[in-house]
C-alpha cells in the first residue's frame, strides 16, 4: 500500500535534522581540533589565492554566503524616475493606438 495516499495531506519527508548527516558531523567534530580546522581553512585560502577556481568559489561561498539572484525588470524602458501625468498620457495613447 502506498503510504502517500493515506497520509492526510502531510509531507512524507523527514522533519528536523537528518540523522545520517548528524552522525557524520558528530564524528567530524570529535575527531578534529580547532587548530586542524584553521589549518584546512588556510590551505583552502592559499589555493584560492593561487587561482584555483573551485577553491575560490568554495571559500567565498562559506565566507560571504551564496549570492542571491537579482531579478531585473526588462519590460519597461523608463528610467527610474517618477511618472508624470504627461508620461502616463503618452503611454495610454500609445497603447490605445496600437491595440
Secondary structure, 3 states (H helix, E strand, C coil): CCHHHHCCCCCCCCCCCCHHHHHHHHHHHHHCCHHHHHHHHHHHHHHHHCCCHHHHHHHHHHHHCCCCCCCCCCCCCCCCCCCCHHHHHHHHHHHHHHC
